[in-house]
Amino acid sequence: MTAVIIGAGMHPWGKWGRPFTEYGVAAARAALADAGLAWSEIDYVVGANTIRNGYPGFIAGSTFAQALGWTGARIASCYAACASGAQALDLARTRILAGLSEAALVVGADAAPKGFFKPVGGDRPDDPDWLRFRLLGAANPAYFALYARRRMALYGSTPADFAAVKVKNAAAGALNPNARYRKPVTAEEVLASPMVADPLRLMDICATSDGGAAVVLASAGFARRRGIDAPVRLAAVSTVTPVFPHTMLELPGFATDSSLAVPPPERPFRAAIAHAAYEEAGLGPEDLSLAEVYDLSTALELDWMEDIGLCPPGEAEKLVRAGGGRVRVNPSGGLASFGEAVPAQAIAQVCELTWQLRGVAGARQVPGARAGLAVNQGLFGHGSAVVATT
């Protein structure tokens, strides 16, 4: 049994000021049209939750099913922070592989608040996100800056290296009709933008956005019966958790006495996320044509390039300066061009993989794309990686 992607659709990212449901429904209808299916032919719906959008956001599967029109389809909803979309995809894929579903719709959408994200639900001392804000004063940009500072200390990275990542992604985003920011930028513009959390400037950090994305999954048999030739194959989905002591922060100085006595895991968390997907797909980084990585900041994209095995530690800057190397990273423009619409972003990455592997990505097309990887990390130990192939 194989799960294949037969439809992909998005609502453009931006700040539209409308309910998240509208974005998700628009993306769902686009994905259904792409698949050539009627809504009534879907037997399973999974909604990636958006907890900042009230009760409908907590039950996104039901919210989208109601908005599209009740048909009796089975539903599920899931939340895994920034990995929500990939885990929703995994739920649908699992049901297809079990023979319990023939055609499934996976939808994520968000109407994000202006400014930096903050913990939801008031004082929550059992929430590590709340603790990070309250005890460390580390809103997301400060958190990203810790990673950037570590990279500078370990490998000699510079703000100019980080700016080069933004320049690359902005050039790609300018070619993407679904991106929020569609204007090329120069390194000088990045380096002149306001400082937010040293060494990261405003243009080094992704925004918060409204947007939606959806995919239609099906069994290979269903696709054949519908005359869908050579659909994109969903080769692997990894949703691994960390291995102690390499847990969420993975930063020096956060170890406990007990962690010092524990042998380190074989791979750091982000590398383990990708490796689990490679192992399931029977592929490696050498087989990839493109990768959509989780560029919450320019510096973090460099870390991800190394974590997914595109180059040894400390070498990502050279790849960027050399034009990116053999594997195209973030041909969509990445979060730098889209911003965060949390439950939609992992699904949006899979939409990009789908279009690239079909060869229909237009001016941003990666020539001869055969295999792609999408990786994400949600707070509190949620990791996700998706491998898609022709």
KEKE-3310 file (N, C-alpha, C; in steps of 0.2 Angstrom, whole numbers, plus 5000, padded with zeros to 4 digits):
npx = (5004:5003:5004:4999:5001:4989:4983:4986:4985:4984:4980:4985:4998:4998:4993:4977:4966:4955:4944:4952:4946:4942:4953:4958:4947:4948:4960:4958:4948:4955:4965:4957:4951:4963:4966:4955:4944:4928:4921:4913:4919:4929:4934:4940:4945:4958:4962:4974:4977:4974:4978:4977:4965:4953:4939:4935:4947:4953:4947:4950:4948:4934:4929:4933:4927:4913:4912:4915:4904:4894:4896:4897:4910:4924:4933:4948:4958:4973:4986:5003:5011:5022:5024:5012:5005:5012:5011:4997:4996:5003:4993:4983:4990:4993:4980:4976:4986:4983:4972:4960:4955:4952:4953:4959:4958:4969:4971:4977:4977:4979:4976:4986:4991:4996:5014:5026:5024:5016:5014:4999:4984:4986:4995:5005:5013:5017:5020:5033:5035:5029:5037:5050:5048:5044:5055:5067:5065:5064:5058:5052:5061:5073:5076:5079:5090:5099:5103:5109:5120:5127:5131:5139:5150:5154:5158:5162:5153:5145:5136:5134:5134:5122:5114:5115:5108:5095:5094:5095:5083:5073:5074:5069:5056:5051:5047:5036:5019:5011:5018:5020:5029:5036:5048:5064:5079:5093:5109:5114:5102:5097:5106:5105:5093:5082:5089:5084:5086:5101:5112:5103:5093:5079:5075:5081:5072:5058:5041:5024:5010:4994:4987:4984:4985:4983:4982:4978:4977:4979:4976:4987:4980:4967:4971:4975:4963:4956:4963:4974:4990:5007:5007:5014:5023:5021:5034:5039:5036:5041:5040:5047:5053:5064:5079:5085:5101:5099:5088:5075:5081:5095:5106:5122:5125:5112:5111:5108:5113:5110:5110:5123:5128:5123:5125:5128:5115:5115:5113:5110:5094:5087:5094:5091:5077:5077:5085:5077:5066:5073:5078:5066:5061:5071:5081:5094:5103:5110:5102:5092:5084:5079:5075:5064:5066:5065:5065:5065:5074:5087:5100:5096:5092:5104:5109:5100:5103:5114:5110:5102:5110:5116:5129:5145:5146:5147:5149:5139:5138:5147:5141:5129:5135:5141:5130:5121:5123:5121:5108:5093:5088:5074:5066:5054:5054:5054:5050:5055:5050:5036:5032:5025:5012:5005:4999:4998:5010:5019:5012:5011:5024:5025:5016:5024:5034:5027:5023:5035:5040:5031:5035:5029:5032:5035:5044:5052:5056:5065:5076:5073:5068:5067:5066:5061:5063:5055:5056:5053:5051:5042:5038:5041:5046:5041:5044:5046:5047:5046:5047:5045:5043:5046)
npy = (4994:5011:5028:5043:5059:5069:5081:5098:5114:5131:5146:5162:5169:5182:5197:5197:5199:5191:5178:5162:5151:5154:5155:5142:5135:5140:5135:5121:5119:5123:5113:5101:5104:5104:5090:5085:5081:5080:5088:5079:5066:5064:5055:5056:5069:5079:5091:5103:5110:5127:5136:5149:5154:5153:5142:5136:5134:5125:5113:5110:5101:5097:5110:5114:5104:5106:5119:5116:5109:5097:5080:5068:5063:5055:5063:5071:5080:5089:5095:5101:5112:5120:5109:5104:5103:5093:5082:5081:5077:5064:5057:5056:5049:5037:5031:5029:5020:5009:5005:5010:5022:5030:5042:5057:5073:5085:5099:5115:5131:5148:5163:5174:5183:5201:5205:5197:5180:5175:5165:5155:5157:5163:5163:5149:5139:5126:5125:5124:5134:5146:5147:5149:5162:5169:5166:5167:5178:5176:5179:5173:5179:5182:5169:5163:5171:5166:5154:5159:5166:5155:5149:5158:5158:5145:5143:5154:5162:5176:5192:5195:5183:5178:5187:5184:5173:5178:5186:5176:5169:5178:5181:5170:5170:5180:5175:5168:5166:5164:5169:5180:5191:5198:5203:5206:5208:5216:5212:5223:5230:5221:5221:5234:5234:5236:5232:5218:5206:5204:5194:5196:5205:5214:5209:5197:5188:5179:5184:5185:5178:5177:5163:5149:5131:5116:5098:5084:5067:5050:5033:5023:5014:5021:5032:5027:5022:5033:5038:5046:5050:5045:5050:5061:5053:5050:5047:5046:5050:5058:5059:5061:5062:5071:5064:5062:5068:5078:5089:5101:5114:5112:5119:5126:5125:5123:5110:5098:5091:5077:5075:5075:5063:5055:5046:5055:5056:5048:5057:5074:5083:5089:5084:5070:5070:5072:5061:5050:5050:5049:5036:5029:5031:5026:5033:5046:5061:5063:5060:5069:5083:5095:5104:5109:5119:5124:5140:5149:5159:5168:5163:5150:5143:5140:5131:5121:5116:5109:5100:5092:5085:5091:5096:5096:5101:5119:5122:5127:5141:5142:5135:5142:5154:5149:5148:5139:5125:5108:5104:5112:5124:5129:5133:5139:5151:5150:5153:5165:5172:5170:5170:5165:5155:5146:5132:5129:5129:5118:5110:5118:5118:5104:5106:5114:5104:5095:5102:5105:5093:5088:5096:5109:5121:5133:5149:5146:5133:5119:5111:5095:5089:5076:5071:5076:5085:5090:5099:5102:5110:5109:5117:5111:5098:5093:5086:5085:5078:5076:5066:5066:5059:5056)
npz = (5000:4996:4999:4990:4984:4977:4976:4978:4987:4990:5001:4998:5008:5020:5028:5031:5039:5041:5046:5051:5045:5033:5025:5026:5020:5007:5003:5004:4994:4982:4983:4981:4968:4961:4962:4955:4961:4969:4984:4991:4988:4997:5011:5023:5034:5040:5052:5055:5070:5076:5089:5093:5088:5095:5100:5088:5081:5089:5086:5072:5062:5062:5061:5048:5040:5043:5037:5024:5021:5028:5026:5031:5032:5040:5054:5060:5072:5076:5086:5085:5087:5077:5069:5067:5054:5047:5056:5055:5042:5043:5051:5041:5031:5038:5040:5027:5023:5031:5025:5028:5023:5007:5001:5007:5015:5020:5030:5035:5043:5047:5057:5061:5076:5076:5077:5088:5093:5108:5123:5125:5134:5147:5163:5164:5172:5170:5157:5145:5136:5141:5152:5146:5141:5153:5163:5156:5148:5135:5121:5105:5095:5103:5107:5094:5092:5101:5096:5084:5090:5095:5084:5078:5088:5087:5073:5067:5060:5052:5053:5039:5033:5037:5032:5018:5017:5018:5007:4997:4999:4998:4984:4979:4984:4978:4966:4969:4969:4980:4991:5004:5005:4991:4985:4979:4989:4995:5002:5009:5013:5022:5032:5036:5042:5057:5072:5081:5090:5095:5086:5077:5064:5059:5046:5046:5053:5053:5049:5057:5050:5040:5032:5022:5019:5010:5006:4996:4999:4994:4991:4981:4973:4972:4965:4953:4948:4946:4935:4937:4933:4937:4951:4964:4976:4993:5002:5015:5032:5046:5064:5075:5093:5104:5111:5127:5133:5124:5121:5120:5119:5115:5118:5124:5142:5147:5152:5165:5181:5180:5167:5163:5166:5157:5141:5126:5113:5097:5087:5086:5089:5078:5067:5069:5067:5052:5048:5052:5043:5031:5033:5033:5020:5012:5007:5005:5010:4998:4988:4987:4978:4982:4996:5009:5022:5039:5042:5053:5057:5048:5052:5058:5047:5041:5051:5049:5036:5038:5048:5041:5033:5021:5021:5030:5048:5050:5037:5030:5026:5016:5006:5003:4999:4987:4979:4983:4981:4976:4980:4981:4992:5001:4989:4988:4994:5007:5025:5027:5016:5017:5031:5047:5047:5058:5059:5046:5039:5038:5029:5018:5014:5009:4999:4991:4988:4981:4969:4964:4961:4952:4942:4939:4945:4939:4937:4948:4947:4951:4941:4934:4946:4958:4971:4987:5003:5017:5032:5049:5066:5080:5095:5112:5109:5097:5082:5064:5048:5031:5016:4999:4983:4966)
capx = (5000:5006:5000:5001:4998:4985:4981:4989:4982:4985:4978:4991:5000:4998:4989:4971:4961:4949:4944:4956:4942:4941:4960:4958:4942:4950:4966:4955:4945:4961:4968:4952:4951:4969:4965:4950:4939:4922:4922:4909:4922:4934:4931:4943:4948:4962:4963:4979:4974:4977:4975:4976:4959:4947:4937:4935:4954:4955:4944:4950:4945:4927:4928:4934:4922:4907:4913:4914:4898:4894:4895:4898:4917:4927:4938:4953:4961:4979:4991:5010:5014:5024:5024:5005:5003:5015:5007:4990:4998:5004:4987:4979:4993:4992:4974:4977:4991:4979:4966:4953:4953:4954:4955:4959:4960:4973:4970:4979:4976:4980:4975:4990:4991:5002:5019:5029:5020:5016:5011:4992:4981:4988:5000:5005:5020:5019:5021:5040:5035:5028:5043:5055:5046:5044:5061:5073:5064:5066:5053:5055:5068:5079:5077:5083:5097:5104:5106:5114:5126:5131:5134:5145:5155:5157:5160:5164:5148:5145:5129:5134:5132:5115:5110:5115:5102:5089:5094:5093:5076:5069:5074:5065:5050:5048:5044:5031:5013:5008:5022:5018:5035:5038:5052:5071:5082:5101:5113:5115:5096:5096:5111:5103:5086:5083:5091:5079:5089:5108:5114:5097:5090:5072:5075:5083:5067:5051:5035:5018:5006:4988:4987:4981:4987:4980:4984:4974:4981:4975:4979:4989:4974:4962:4974:4975:4956:4954:4967:4980:4996:5013:5007:5019:5023:5023:5038:5041:5034:5045:5037:5051:5054:5071:5082:5088:5099:5098:5081:5073:5085:5101:5111:5126:5123:5106:5112:5107:5118:5109:5111:5130:5130:5120:5129:5124:5112:5119:5112:5105:5087:5085:5097:5087:5071:5078:5087:5071:5063:5078:5078:5060:5061:5077:5085:5099:5103:5113:5097:5088:5084:5077:5073:5061:5068:5061:5070:5063:5078:5092:5105:5093:5092:5111:5109:5096:5106:5119:5107:5099:5116:5119:5136:5147:5145:5151:5150:5133:5139:5150:5136:5125:5139:5142:5124:5117:5125:5117:5101:5090:5085:5069:5065:5048:5056:5054:5047:5057:5045:5029:5030:5022:5005:5008:4997:4998:5017:5022:5008:5013:5031:5023:5013:5030:5037:5022:5023:5042:5041:5027:5038:5025:5033:5036:5050:5056:5057:5071:5077:5074:5067:5065:5065:5062:5063:5052:5058:5050:5052:5038:5040:5040:5048:5038:5048:5043:5051:5042:5050:5041:5047:5042)
capy = (5000:5017:5035:5047:5066:5070:5088:5103:5120:5136:5153:5166:5172:5190:5200:5199:5201:5188:5171:5157:5146:5156:5153:5134:5132:5142:5131:5115:5119:5123:5106:5097:5106:5101:5083:5083:5078:5083:5087:5073:5060:5064:5051:5058:5075:5081:5098:5105:5115:5134:5137:5156:5156:5151:5135:5133:5133:5119:5108:5112:5096:5098:5117:5114:5099:5110:5125:5114:5105:5090:5074:5061:5060:5055:5068:5071:5087:5088:5101:5100:5118:5121:5103:5102:5101:5086:5077:5080:5073:5058:5054:5054:5044:5031:5028:5026:5014:5004:5003:5013:5028:5030:5049:5061:5080:5088:5107:5120:5138:5152:5171:5176:5190:5205:5205:5191:5175:5174:5159:5156:5154:5166:5160:5142:5137:5119:5126:5127:5140:5151:5147:5153:5169:5172:5166:5169:5184:5174:5179:5169:5182:5181:5162:5162:5174:5162:5149:5163:5167:5149:5148:5163:5156:5139:5142:5161:5165:5183:5194:5195:5176:5177:5192:5181:5168:5182:5188:5170:5167:5184:5181:5164:5172:5185:5171:5163:5170:5163:5172:5187:5196:5196:5208:5204:5212:5216:5211:5230:5231:5217:5223:5240:5234:5237:5226:5215:5202:5204:5198:5196:5211:5213:5205:5190:5185:5178:5187:5181:5179:5173:5159:5142:5126:5109:5093:5078:5061:5045:5027:5022:5011:5026:5037:5023:5021:5040:5040:5050:5047:5047:5055:5061:5048:5052:5041:5045:5055:5057:5064:5059:5067:5071:5059:5065:5075:5083:5090:5106:5120:5110:5125:5125:5129:5121:5104:5097:5086:5071:5074:5075:5056:5051:5047:5059:5052:5047:5063:5080:5082:5091:5079:5064:5071:5071:5054:5045:5051:5046:5029:5026:5032:5022:5038:5050:5068:5063:5058:5075:5088:5101:5104:5115:5119:5128:5146:5155:5165:5166:5158:5144:5139:5137:5125:5115:5113:5104:5095:5087:5081:5093:5098:5096:5107:5124:5123:5129:5147:5141:5132:5148:5159:5146:5147:5134:5118:5104:5103:5119:5125:5134:5136:5142:5157:5149:5157:5172:5175:5168:5171:5159:5153:5140:5125:5128:5130:5111:5108:5122:5115:5099:5109:5116:5098:5092:5106:5105:5086:5088:5101:5114:5127:5140:5152:5144:5126:5115:5106:5088:5087:5069:5069:5082:5084:5096:5098:5107:5108:5112:5118:5105:5091:5090:5086:5082:5078:5073:5065:5065:5057:5055)
capz = (5000:4995:4999:4985:4984:4971:4975:4983:4986:4996:5001:4998:5014:5020:5034:5027:5044:5040:5050:5048:5042:5025:5022:5025:5015:5000:5001:5002:4987:4977:4982:4978:4961:4958:4962:4951:4966:4973:4991:4993:4987:5003:5016:5029:5035:5046:5052:5059:5074:5077:5096:5094:5085:5099:5100:5081:5080:5093:5083:5065:5057:5062:5058:5040:5037:5043:5032:5017:5020:5031:5021:5035:5032:5047:5055:5066:5073:5080:5087:5087:5086:5070:5066:5066:5048:5046:5060:5052:5036:5045:5052:5035:5028:5042:5039:5020:5023:5035:5021:5031:5019:5000:4999:5013:5014:5026:5030:5040:5041:5053:5056:5067:5079:5074:5082:5090:5096:5115:5125:5125:5140:5153:5167:5164:5174:5168:5150:5144:5132:5145:5156:5143:5141:5160:5167:5152:5144:5128:5116:5099:5092:5107:5106:5088:5093:5105:5091:5080:5093:5096:5077:5077:5092:5085:5066:5065:5056:5053:5051:5032:5031:5038:5027:5012:5017:5017:5000:4993:5000:4995:4977:4977:4986:4973:4960:4971:4969:4986:4996:5007:5003:4984:4983:4981:4994:4995:5009:5013:5016:5027:5037:5038:5045:5064:5077:5086:5095:5093:5080:5071:5063:5057:5040:5048:5057:5049:5052:5058:5044:5039:5026:5023:5014:5010:5001:4996:4999:4991:4990:4974:4969:4970:4960:4946:4946:4943:4929:4939:4931:4940:4956:4969:4981:5000:5004:5022:5037:5053:5069:5081:5098:5106:5115:5132:5135:5118:5121:5116:5117:5112:5119:5130:5148:5149:5155:5172:5183:5178:5159:5162:5167:5151:5135:5121:5108:5091:5083:5089:5088:5071:5063:5070:5063:5045:5047:5053:5037:5026:5034:5030:5013:5009:5003:5009:5007:4992:4983:4986:4973:4985:5003:5012:5029:5044:5043:5058:5056:5043:5055:5059:5040:5040:5055:5046:5030:5041:5051:5036:5029:5015:5022:5037:5052:5049:5030:5026:5023:5009:5001:5001:4995:4981:4975:4986:4980:4971:4983:4981:4999:5001:4983:4989:4997:5015:5030:5026:5011:5019:5038:5050:5049:5061:5057:5038:5036:5036:5024:5013:5012:5005:4993:4986:4986:4976:4963:4961:4959:4946:4937:4938:4949:4935:4937:4953:4946:4951:4935:4935:4953:4959:4978:4991:5010:5021:5039:5054:5073:5084:5102:5117:5107:5091:5076:5058:5042:5025:5010:4994:4977:4959)
cpx = (5004:5002:5003:4998:4995:4982:4984:4986:4984:4981:4984:4992:5000:4995:4982:4966:4955:4949:4948:4953:4942:4948:4960:4953:4945:4956:4963:4952:4950:4964:4963:4951:4957:4969:4960:4944:4933:4923:4918:4913:4928:4930:4934:4946:4952:4963:4969:4977:4978:4974:4974:4969:4953:4945:4937:4942:4956:4952:4944:4947:4938:4925:4928:4928:4915:4907:4912:4908:4898:4892:4896:4905:4919:4932:4943:4955:4968:4983:4998:5014:5016:5025:5017:5003:5006:5012:5000:4991:4999:4998:4983:4983:4993:4985:4973:4981:4987:4973:4960:4951:4956:4957:4954:4961:4964:4973:4974:4979:4977:4978:4979:4990:4997:5007:5021:5024:5021:5013:5003:4989:4983:4994:5000:5012:5022:5020:5028:5040:5034:5034:5049:5054:5047:5051:5067:5072:5065:5060:5056:5061:5074:5081:5081:5090:5102:5107:5111:5120:5130:5134:5140:5151:5158:5160:5162:5159:5147:5138:5129:5132:5125:5111:5110:5110:5096:5088:5092:5086:5071:5069:5069:5057:5047:5045:5038:5024:5009:5012:5019:5023:5037:5043:5059:5074:5090:5103:5113:5108:5095:5100:5109:5096:5087:5085:5085:5082:5096:5110:5109:5094:5083:5071:5078:5078:5061:5046:5030:5013:4999:4990:4984:4984:4984:4982:4979:4978:4976:4979:4981:4983:4969:4965:4973:4968:4954:4958:4972:4986:5002:5012:5013:5018:5025:5027:5040:5038:5037:5042:5041:5051:5061:5073:5086:5096:5099:5091:5079:5078:5092:5106:5116:5124:5116:5106:5110:5112:5117:5110:5119:5132:5127:5124:5125:5121:5116:5119:5108:5098:5085:5088:5093:5080:5072:5080:5082:5067:5067:5078:5072:5059:5066:5081:5090:5099:5106:5108:5092:5089:5083:5075:5070:5062:5065:5066:5066:5067:5083:5097:5102:5093:5099:5112:5106:5099:5111:5116:5104:5104:5118:5126:5138:5145:5149:5152:5145:5134:5142:5145:5132:5129:5141:5136:5120:5118:5120:5110:5099:5087:5080:5068:5058:5049:5056:5050:5049:5053:5038:5027:5027:5015:5005:5006:4997:5005:5020:5018:5010:5020:5029:5020:5019:5033:5033:5023:5030:5043:5037:5030:5034:5026:5035:5043:5055:5058:5064:5072:5077:5072:5064:5063:5066:5060:5060:5053:5055:5051:5047:5040:5038:5041:5045:5043:5045:5047:5046:5047:5045:5045:5043:5041)
cpy = (5006:5023:5039:5054:5068:5077:5092:5110:5125:5142:5157:5169:5179:5192:5202:5201:5198:5181:5166:5152:5148:5154:5145:5132:5134:5137:5124:5114:5119:5116:5101:5098:5103:5093:5080:5079:5082:5083:5081:5066:5059:5060:5052:5065:5076:5088:5099:5111:5122:5136:5144:5159:5154:5144:5132:5131:5126:5112:5109:5107:5097:5105:5117:5109:5103:5116:5122:5110:5098:5085:5067:5059:5060:5061:5067:5078:5085:5095:5099:5106:5119:5115:5100:5099:5094:5081:5075:5075:5066:5054:5052:5048:5037:5027:5025:5020:5008:5002:5005:5019:5027:5037:5054:5068:5082:5096:5110:5127:5142:5160:5173:5183:5194:5205:5198:5187:5176:5168:5160:5153:5157:5162:5153:5140:5130:5119:5128:5133:5146:5152:5151:5160:5172:5172:5168:5176:5183:5173:5175:5173:5181:5173:5160:5165:5170:5157:5153:5164:5161:5148:5152:5161:5150:5139:5149:5164:5172:5186:5194:5188:5176:5181:5188:5176:5172:5184:5182:5169:5172:5183:5175:5166:5176:5182:5167:5167:5169:5166:5179:5192:5194:5201:5206:5210:5211:5215:5218:5232:5227:5219:5230:5240:5234:5231:5224:5211:5201:5197:5198:5202:5209:5208:5198:5186:5184:5181:5182:5183:5175:5169:5152:5137:5119:5104:5087:5072:5055:5039:5026:5019:5016:5030:5033:5023:5028:5042:5045:5047:5049:5052:5055:5056:5051:5046:5040:5051:5053:5062:5062:5064:5066:5065:5063:5064:5080:5084:5096:5112:5118:5116:5124:5128:5127:5114:5103:5092:5079:5070:5073:5067:5052:5052:5051:5054:5052:5053:5068:5079:5083:5086:5072:5064:5069:5063:5049:5045:5048:5038:5025:5026:5028:5027:5042:5057:5068:5062:5064:5080:5095:5099:5110:5115:5125:5135:5151:5161:5163:5161:5151:5140:5136:5131:5119:5112:5108:5098:5090:5084:5084:5095:5097:5102:5112:5126:5126:5136:5147:5139:5138:5153:5156:5145:5142:5127:5115:5104:5110:5119:5130:5137:5140:5149:5156:5154:5164:5176:5175:5171:5165:5160:5146:5133:5124:5127:5123:5108:5112:5120:5109:5101:5110:5109:5095:5096:5105:5098:5085:5092:5106:5120:5133:5142:5149:5137:5124:5110:5099:5085:5080:5067:5075:5081:5091:5094:5104:5105:5112:5112:5112:5098:5088:5091:5083:5083:5074:5072:5063:5064:5057:5048)
cpz = (5000:4996:4994:4986:4977:4970:4980:4981:4992:4995:5002:5006:5014:5027:5031:5032:5043:5044:5046:5044:5034:5022:5021:5020:5008:4998:5000:4996:4982:4977:4979:4970:4958:4957:4957:4955:4968:4980:4994:4992:4993:5008:5023:5029:5041:5046:5057:5063:5075:5084:5097:5091:5088:5098:5093:5079:5083:5090:5075:5061:5056:5059:5050:5037:5037:5038:5025:5016:5023:5026:5025:5035:5039:5047:5060:5066:5077:5080:5089:5086:5079:5066:5065:5060:5046:5050:5057:5046:5038:5047:5046:5031:5031:5040:5031:5020:5026:5031:5023:5027:5012:4998:5005:5011:5021:5025:5036:5038:5048:5052:5062:5069:5076:5080:5084:5094:5104:5117:5126:5131:5147:5157:5167:5166:5173:5160:5149:5140:5136:5150:5153:5142:5148:5163:5163:5149:5137:5124:5110:5096:5096:5107:5100:5089:5097:5100:5086:5083:5094:5089:5076:5081:5089:5078:5063:5060:5057:5051:5043:5029:5032:5033:5020:5011:5015:5009:4995:4993:4997:4987:4975:4979:4981:4967:4962:4972:4976:4992:4998:5004:4996:4981:4984:4986:4993:5002:5013:5016:5022:5033:5040:5042:5053:5067:5081:5092:5093:5092:5075:5071:5060:5051:5041:5051:5053:5053:5054:5053:5045:5033:5027:5017:5015:5005:5002:4995:4997:4991:4983:4970:4967:4965:4953:4944:4943:4937:4931:4937:4935:4946:4961:4975:4988:5003:5011:5026:5044:5058:5076:5087:5100:5110:5120:5132:5130:5117:5117:5114:5113:5113:5125:5136:5151:5152:5162:5174:5181:5171:5158:5163:5161:5145:5130:5116:5102:5087:5087:5086:5081:5066:5063:5067:5056:5044:5048:5046:5031:5027:5031:5023:5009:5005:5008:5006:5000:4986:4982:4980:4976:4992:5006:5019:5033:5046:5047:5058:5051:5046:5056:5052:5039:5045:5052:5040:5033:5044:5047:5031:5023:5015:5029:5041:5051:5042:5026:5023:5016:5004:4999:4997:4988:4977:4977:4986:4976:4974:4984:4988:4999:4994:4983:4991:5005:5019:5029:5021:5013:5026:5041:5051:5051:5059:5050:5035:5034:5030:5017:5010:5008:4999:4988:4984:4980:4969:4960:4958:4952:4940:4935:4942:4946:4936:4942:4953:4947:4946:4937:4942:4954:4966:4982:4998:5013:5028:5043:5061:5077:5092:5106:5113:5101:5085:5070:5052:5037:5019:5005:4988:4971:4959)
residu = (MET:THR:ALA:VAL:ILE:ILE:GLY:ALA:GLY:MET:HIS:PRO:TRP:GLY:LYS:TRP:GLY:ARG:PRO:PHE:THR:GLU:TYR:GLY:VAL:ALA:ALA:ALA:ARG:ALA:ALA:LEU:ALA:ASP:ALA:GLY:LEU:ALA:TRP:SER:GLU:ILE:ASP:TYR:VAL:VAL:GLY:ALA:ASN:THR:ILE:ARG:ASN:GLY:TYR:PRO:GLY:PHE:ILE:ALA:GLY:SER:THR:PHE:ALA:GLN:ALA:LEU:GLY:TRP:THR:GLY:ALA:ARG:ILE:ALA:SER:CYS:TYR:ALA:ALA:CYS:ALA:SER:GLY:ALA:GLN:ALA:LEU:ASP:LEU:ALA:ARG:THR:ARG:ILE:LEU:ALA:GLY:LEU:SER:GLU:ALA:ALA:LEU:VAL:VAL:GLY:ALA:ASP:ALA:ALA:PRO:LYS:GLY:PHE:PHE:LYS:PRO:VAL:GLY:GLY:ASP:ARG:PRO:ASP:ASP:PRO:ASP:TRP:LEU:ARG:PHE:ARG:LEU:LEU:GLY:ALA:ALA:ASN:PRO:ALA:TYR:PHE:ALA:LEU:TYR:ALA:ARG:ARG:ARG:MET:ALA:LEU:TYR:GLY:SER:THR:PRO:ALA:ASP:PHE:ALA:ALA:VAL:LYS:VAL:LYS:ASN:ALA:ALA:ALA:GLY:ALA:LEU:ASN:PRO:ASN:ALA:ARG:TYR:ARG:LYS:PRO:VAL:THR:ALA:GLU:GLU:VAL:LEU:ALA:SER:PRO:MET:VAL:ALA:ASP:PRO:LEU:ARG:LEU:MET:ASP:ILE:CYS:ALA:THR:SER:ASP:GLY:GLY:ALA:ALA:VAL:VAL:LEU:ALA:SER:ALA:GLY:PHE:ALA:ARG:ARG:ARG:GLY:ILE:ASP:ALA:PRO:VAL:ARG:LEU:ALA:ALA:VAL:SER:THR:VAL:THR:PRO:VAL:PHE:PRO:HIS:THR:MET:LEU:GLU:LEU:PRO:GLY:PHE:ALA:THR:ASP:SER:SER:LEU:ALA:VAL:PRO:PRO:PRO:GLU:ARG:PRO:PHE:ARG:ALA:ALA:ILE:ALA:HIS:ALA:ALA:TYR:GLU:GLU:ALA:GLY:LEU:GLY:PRO:GLU:ASP:LEU:SER:LEU:ALA:GLU:VAL:TYR:ASP:LEU:SER:THR:ALA:LEU:GLU:LEU:ASP:TRP:MET:GLU:ASP:ILE:GLY:LEU:CYS:PRO:PRO:GLY:GLU:ALA:GLU:LYS:LEU:VAL:ARG:ALA:GLY:GLY:GLY:ARG:VAL:ARG:VAL:ASN:PRO:SER:GLY:GLY:LEU:ALA:SER:PHE:GLY:GLU:ALA:VAL:PRO:ALA:GLN:ALA:ILE:ALA:GLN:VAL:CYS:GLU:LEU:THR:TRP:GLN:LEU:ARG:GLY:VAL:ALA:GLY:ALA:ARG:GLN:VAL:PRO:GLY:ALA:ARG:ALA:GLY:LEU:ALA:VAL:ASN:GLN:GLY:LEU:PHE:GLY:HIS:GLY:SER:ALA:VAL:VAL:ALA:THR:THR)
# end
